[in-house]
Amino acid sequence: MSIIYTRLGEVALRHDFYKDGIAKGIQLRPTADTLNLLRNGRILFKTTPGGGVLLYRTEEDESTPISPLNIPLSLFFYLDSENPGSFFQITDLDEGSIVFGAGKTPYFFNTPAQASSDESAPEVLSYRLLDGSRPKIFSLDLQLNPTPASVRIKIRNANNEFISPGKSQTGEWLPDLTEVFPDSQGNFRFIFDLHGRKEGIYTFTLRDEGDTTDLWTKNYFLSDNFSGKSIGLMELRYVAAPVHLYGPKEYYSLEFTSKESLWTYFVVNGNQKIDLVTNNLSIEDDGNEGTVPYGTYNFSQIGASPNADIKLNGKETVVFRSESKIPYFELPKLNLKLVKSPGNQVLIPSLPNPSRSAPTKDFGGETNTEIYVFI
């Protein structure tokens, strides 16, 4: 008897930081519930360089599944990083005005109606930030300001259906909008028990005692095997209409975006041979000759020459800042020149780029990276 597998779908992991566009050091790993689904459906998941592929076992016709799964269903995969620190340094994980930070979970997901069977035009997965990942049984201590007399618990699954937050001391399932009172210190303590529920994204909301206002809301991914090396989550959803589970092979693209920042150069007159009053320094950009995806950037001098407020190692300093943000790329930005006038003398033909491991600072609400140059 022949054992035949047909491709169900393929995911490409992309990152525009890298020259070839492939996300380095990132792998997909099925969650515990997803592994069970894949086994039951005779589906293999294989990692590939820069992604992964799903294959299902078929009849001799190479299309009919041996063990078809029922829909709707979701397949969840962790995004594991070989070096999370390095990944976070180069990757922009903000969701618009929502800033990525400790505890947040980057989450990528497909839209079934936008499924693509065109390898050259894969469906680009959507993105949002979750408030975190939790086991299916977890506790929470919370203070609200001002402290309400009581709160009511509301939990919904991804289909917006009510989910009981757990059982009472007598073993009965707690109802929707269960009321909870603070302790004498104004603390609310909750123990949520969703054991036996499917892995997935759940919305936890605390409402006022009159059930008129949301006081606190979080979106958590619940699973019992979320790993510390996981930097995010991917979900592939299959629904009854349109049906794509065993149709044409689907192509997905999970796309990470590079961080970008203002570049601030501190040019330090280390040898004190240049008179920074009678000579003008400037930064000029000759471009990168189309070899890497940088633009051409303008730099403005910050303050006087020398800067009246900034000295480094007791030396006179001139400060320049880019007028727009510059993205991070694997290849360096070339041909940023430090020029002295009069005479249009090039002091440094290619200024250094900021270190990718260097900390960034906030400047007027914008991310700022500092580079120090001694002349």
N, C-alpha and C positions, 0 to 999 in steps of 0.2 A: 504494500500500500504506500502510495506517495504521500509525503507530508508537504503541503503547499502553504506558503504564506504570501499574502498580498499586502502591499503598503496601505496603511490607513491614513497616515499623515506624517508630515515632517516639519520640524521646528528649527529655524536658523537663529542662532544667538549672535546679534550684531552689536558693535560698539564703534561709534565714529571717532573715538580716540585713536584707534589703530589704523595703520596705513592700509591694511587689507580689509578693514571693516569687520573682522571677526572678533568677537568677545573672547579674550584670552583668560584662561584660568577659571572659567565658569562652567559648571556642569548641571544638568537636570537630574533630579532624583525623585522617583515616585514616592508619594506619601504612603502610610500604612494602608489606609482604606483603598487607595488607588491600586496598590499592589494586589490586593484581594480581588478587585474588579478585573484587573488584567489577567489574573490567573483564571478566574471564572469565565472570562470571554476568550480564553486561548489567545491572548494578545501579548506580543513581545515588545518590550521597549529597549532600544539600543541607543547608547550615546554615540555620537559621531563627532569628529573634529568641528567644533563650533555649533553644536546643536544636538538633535536627537531624532529618532524615527520610530514610529509605531507600526507594527505589522500584525495582522490577524490571520489565524489559521482558517483555511477555506476548504470547501469541497473541491472536487476535480475540476469544476468550472472556473476556479480561481477567483470567484467573487462571492459565493454564498458562504457565510460564516458557519463554521462547525458548531460554535457555541455562542449564538447571538446574545448580546446584552440588551436589556430593556432601557428605553429612554423615557423621560429625560435622565441624563447622568452628567456628572462632572469628573474629569480627571485632574488631580492636583499634583504639581511637581514643585519640589523645593529648588531654589537656585543656590547651589553651593559654590563657594569661592575658595580657591587655594590660598588666597591672601586677601582677606576682607579689608584690612587696613589700606592696602594699596588701591583696591577697587573703589573704596569710598573716597579716596583722595582725588580720583580723576573723574568721578561719575556724578552727574547732576540727577538727584533723586527727588527734588522738590516737585510738588504738584501745584503748579501755579503759585498762589500766595501761601499754600500750606508747605511749611518747611520740613524737610526730612530731618529726623533727629533720633537719638537713642530711644529704643523701644518701638519705633515705627516699623512697619513691614511693607516694603515695596511689592506691589501686586499687579501682575499683568494678566489680561484675560481676552478671550476672543468674543466676537459677536457672531452667533451662528448664521444670521442672515447675510453676513458679509464674507462667508467662506469662499476661498479661492482655490481652484484647481489649476491655476496658471503659475508654474514655477517662477516665471519671470516677474510676476506681480503678486507676491504672497500677501495674505491678510496681515496687516500690521496690528499687533495686539494693542489694545487699549491699556491705559495705566492709571492707577490711583494709589494713594497711600492709605494703608490701614493703620488703625491705632495700636496694633500689636498682634501677637500670637499667644494663645493660652492653651493649656491642657483642657480637657473636657470637664474636669473638676478643678475649680480654682477659687481662691478667696480674694476678697477685695475690701480694703479699708479706705474710707473716703470721708473727707470733710467738705461741706458746701458752705459758701459764704454769700449771703447770710444763711444760718442754719435753719432749715425748715422744720416744722413740727413733726413731719413724717414725709416719706417719699413712697411712690408706687413703682414697682418694677415691671418693665415691659421688655420682652425679648422676642425678636423676630428672626426667622431664618432668611435665606436668600430669596425665597419665594414670598416673603412678607407674611408668613404664617406664624401664629402665636406658638411659642415654645415655653413650656413650664420652666421656671428657674431652678427647680429641684423639688425635694420632698419635705414635708413637715416632719416634726418630731414623732408624729404618729404614723408616718409612712405614706401619707397621702400626697398626691401631686399638688403643688401650689398653683393657684389660679393666676390668670392674667391680672396685672395691676395689684399684685400682692403688696400689702402695706408694711413698711419697715420703719421703726422708730430709732432715733439716735440714742446713744448712751449718755451718761451724765456729763461726758466731756464733749458732747456734740459730734461724736464719731458714728458713722454708719458702717456696719460690718455685714458683708454678704458672703455667703458660700453658695456658689453656683454649681449645680450638678447636672451636667448634660451627658453623663455617661450613657452610651448606647445610641446617641445621636450620630448622624452622619458628620464626617469632617466637612467643614465649610465655613462660610463667613456669616456671622451672626451679629445683629445690632442690639446692643444693650442700652436701654434708656431708663432714666429715672425721671418720673414726672411728679409734679406737686400733688398734694393730698387731694385737691379737687379735680385732678386729671385734666388740667387745662394747659399746662406749660411744661415743656421739656427743660429739666434742670441740668441734665448731664447725659451725653450720648457718646458711645464708643462703638467702633466696628472692629471686631476681633476675628481672626481666623482660629478656629478651634481644631486641635489635633493633639494626639498623644505622643507624637515622635518628632516634634519640631526640634531641629538641631541648632546649636550655637554657631556652627559654621555656615548656616544658611543665611543668605543676605536678602532673600526675597521669595516670592511665590508666583507660580503660573497656574492658571486654570484654563482647561479646554472644555467647553460646554457643548453638549449635544442635546437637541430638543426634538419634539415631535414634528414641528413644522418651522422652517424647512428641514427635511431629513437629510443629514449628511454623514451619518455614522459609517455606513458601509457603501457610500457612493464613490464618486471619483476621489482620488487621492487629494488631500488638502495640504496646502502650504501656508505656514505661519512664519512671521518674522517678529522676534522679540528684540526691540531696539533700545539700547542704552545710549544716552546722550552725554557728551563730555561736559565737564564743568567749564565755566568761563569766568574771568575776573578782570578787573582793572589791574594793569601792571604799573607799579610805582617804582621808579628808579631813584635811588639815593646815590648821587655821584659825589664822591668824597675826594677832596683835593689833598691826597695823601702826601705828595712830595712838595706841595706848596709852591710849585714852580709856575703855576698859572694864576694870573691876576683875574679873579672872578668878577671884578668890578669893571675893568676896562675891556675884558673879553666876554663874549656871549657864547654859551653852550646851548646846543639844541640836539634833539633826537630826530633823525630822519629815517624814513622807511623806503627802501628801494624795492620792496616786494620780494616774493619768493620765486619768481619766474615760473609760476604755474605748477611747481612740482608738488606742493602740498596745499591743503585747503585753507590757508590763511588768507585774510584780506590784507589791505594796506591800511596802516593805522597812524593816526596823528597823536602827538604827545604835546601836552601843555606844561609849561613851567609853573610850579606851585611856589608862590612867594617870590622873594627877591633873589638876586644872585650876588653873594651867597645868601642862603636862607637865614633870615634873622632869628628864627626860633629853633633851628635844628643844627646841631654839630655832632659829628660822630668821631669818637676818640679825640675830641678836642679840635677836630679839623673842620674847615669850612666845607659846606655841603650845598649842592644844588639839587632840587627835587623836581622830577618830571612824572607826570601821570598820563596814561592813555586816556583819550577822550571817549573811548568806547571799550566795552569788554572784549577780551581776546580769549578764544577757546583754547582748551588744552588739546594737544595732539601728540602722538608718539614721536613724530619728527619735529625737530626744533624750528622755531621761527628764525629765519636768517635775515641778514642785511638790514638790521636795525643799527644805524650808525650814530656814534657820538661825534658831533662836529663842533669845531671851534671857529668863531668869527671874531674879527675880520680875517680874511684869508681862506675861509672855507676849508680848514684843515681837518681831515678825518683823524680823530684821536683813537677811536676804536671802531673797526669796520663791521664787526658783528657782536653786538652786545649779548651777554648771557641771558638765557631764559630763566624764569623762576623755577625753582626745584619743585617737582611734583609732590614731594613729601613735606614741603614747607607749609606752616600754618597760614591760614588766611585771616584777614581782619575785615570788620565791617566799616565801610566809609560812606556815610550818608545813605545808609540802607543798601549799599552795593558791596559785593565781595571784592576784596582788595588783596593783591599779592605783592610783597616787597622784594626788591632785588638791590643788592649793594655792590657798587662798582667803585674801585679805587684807581685814581689816575695820578 
